[in-house]
């Protein structure tokens, strides 16, 4: 199956929305708060997104009957994983990449809202 690709412009818009959320709320809150605030900011900017999206997992083309919840899927082409931790761990990157594989998305964003400057907490992930 072909990977779905989102534009650099869309990624920059999502990052801009996340920066605004961080500017208003600052660090130190729960992931769920940042996720919901980001959903509001994306909607205010006219960007279509869904949160806590159930995604079925498959193995060699077979549905496993279980799945995962993606934090945010933007315009059916970009996964955004929201974190609120002291720093990224390798498992955070691996998780995002696994989700991208299951969704057939080429690009993803990992955003950690517990940074002094949000730009330091943004990781772009391409597969």
Residue pairs with C-beta under 8 A, 6 or more apart in sequence:
1 104
2 104
3 104
3 105
3 106
3 127
4 76
4 77
4 103
4 104
4 105
4 106
5 77
5 106
5 107
6 74
6 75
6 77
6 78
6 105
6 106
6 107
10 47
10 74
10 75
10 77
10 78
11 78
11 107
11 109
11 124
13 45
13 47
14 42
14 47
14 74
14 78
14 80
14 109
15 109
15 122
16 45
17 38
17 41
17 42
17 45
17 47
18 38
18 41
18 80
18 109
18 111
18 113
18 118
18 122
19 118
19 119
20 41
21 34
21 37
21 38
21 41
21 113
22 34
22 113
22 115
22 118
23 118
24 37
25 33
25 34
25 37
25 113
27 84
27 113
27 114
27 115
27 116
28 114
29 84
29 113
30 84
31 71
31 82
31 83
31 84
31 113
34 82
34 84
34 111
34 113
35 51
35 52
35 71
35 72
35 82
36 51
38 72
38 80
38 82
39 49
39 51
39 72
42 48
42 49
42 72
42 74
43 49
47 74
47 75
48 74
48 75
48 76
49 72
49 73
49 74
49 75
49 80
50 72
50 73
51 71
51 72
51 73
52 69
52 70
52 71
53 69
53 70
53 72
53 73
54 67
54 68
54 69
55 67
55 68
55 69
55 70
55 99
55 102
55 103
56 63
56 64
56 65
56 66
56 67
56 102
57 63
57 64
57 66
57 67
57 68
57 102
58 64
58 102
67 102
68 99
68 102
70 79
70 81
70 99
70 103
71 79
71 80
71 81
71 82
72 79
72 80
72 81
72 82
73 79
73 80
73 103
74 80
77 105
77 107
78 105
78 107
78 108
78 109
79 96
79 99
79 100
79 103
79 105
79 108
79 109
80 108
80 109
80 111
81 92
81 95
81 96
81 99
81 108
81 109
81 110
81 111
82 111
82 113
83 92
83 110
83 111
83 112
83 113
83 114
83 121
84 112
84 113
84 114
85 92
85 112
85 114
86 114
87 112
88 110
88 112
88 121
88 123
92 110
93 110
93 123
93 125
96 108
96 110
96 125
97 108
97 125
97 127
99 105
99 108
100 106
100 107
100 108
100 125
100 127
101 127
106 126
106 127
107 124
107 125
107 126
107 127
108 124
108 125
108 126
108 127
109 122
109 123
109 124
109 125
110 122
110 123
110 125
111 118
111 121
111 122
111 123
112 121
112 122
112 123
113 121
114 121
115 121
